[in-house]
Amino acid sequence: MKSYIYKIYSNDEKMHYYGLTTTNIQTRFEGHLRQYNLYTQQKTTKYCSSYKIFNNYNIQDIKIQIVEEHDNLPLYKLRQREKYYIQNYI
């Protein structure tokens, strides 16, 4: 199974969010945006730190990028890789 470490970031690269997924990267980005919209409409209380980027930038100024791509990496290893980026790049 393919898995990814990705970052969501502003064009000026002042804000970053790192995450992991086993789905298509664009689908994952759309999921973040959909959840953010539900949150701002007070239809959910689920909060994600990626919302800070959506709060501060227009959608056209926000990008998603694959940082690492893996085949058949165990979830615990994928979480370790995600943690590495969060601890070292945010």
C-alpha positions in Angstrom: 0.0 0.0 0.0 1.3 3.5 -0.9 1.6 6.0 1.9 2.8 9.5 2.1 4.1 12.2 4.4 2.9 15.5 3.1 3.0 19.1 4.0 0.4 21.8 3.6 2.0 25.2 3.4 1.5 28.8 2.5 3.1 30.2 -0.7 5.4 32.4 1.4 6.3 29.3 3.4 5.7 31.0 6.7 3.2 28.3 7.8 3.5 24.6 7.5 1.5 21.5 8.5 2.8 18.0 8.2 0.6 14.9 8.0 0.4 11.3 6.8 -2.0 9.6 4.5 -2.6 6.4 2.6 -5.0 8.2 0.2 -4.5 10.3 -2.9 -2.7 13.5 -1.9 -5.3 15.8 -3.6 -8.1 13.9 -1.9 -6.4 14.4 1.4 -6.1 18.2 0.8 -9.8 18.4 -0.1 -10.5 16.5 3.1 -8.7 19.1 5.2 -10.5 21.9 3.4 -13.9 20.2 3.8 -13.3 19.7 7.6 -12.1 23.3 7.9 -15.3 24.5 6.3 -17.4 22.4 8.7 -15.4 23.7 11.6 -15.9 27.4 10.6 -19.6 26.8 10.1 -19.7 25.3 13.6 -21.0 22.0 12.3 -18.1 20.1 14.0 -15.8 20.8 16.9 -13.0 18.7 15.5 -9.9 20.9 15.2 -6.8 20.4 13.2 -3.7 22.6 13.3 -3.8 22.9 9.5 -6.8 25.2 10.0 -4.4 28.0 11.0 -3.1 28.1 7.4 -6.7 28.2 6.0 -7.5 31.0 8.5 -4.6 33.1 7.4 -4.3 32.6 3.6 -6.6 32.5 0.6 -7.1 29.0 -0.8 -5.1 29.9 -3.9 -2.1 30.7 -1.7 -2.0 27.3 0.0 -0.3 24.2 -1.5 0.1 20.6 -0.6 3.3 18.6 -1.4 4.5 15.1 -0.9 7.5 15.0 1.3 8.0 11.2 1.3 6.4 8.3 -0.5 6.5 4.7 0.8 5.4 1.3 -0.2 4.1 -1.1 2.5 5.6 0.9 5.4 4.0 -0.1 8.7 1.8 2.6 10.2 4.0 3.0 13.3 7.0 3.8 11.1 5.0 6.2 9.1 3.9 8.0 12.3 7.6 8.2 13.3 8.4 9.9 10.0 5.5 12.3 10.4 6.7 13.1 13.9 10.2 13.8 12.6 9.0 16.5 10.3 6.7 18.0 12.9 9.6 18.2 15.5 12.2 19.4 13.0 10.4 21.7 10.6 7.6 23.5 12.5 
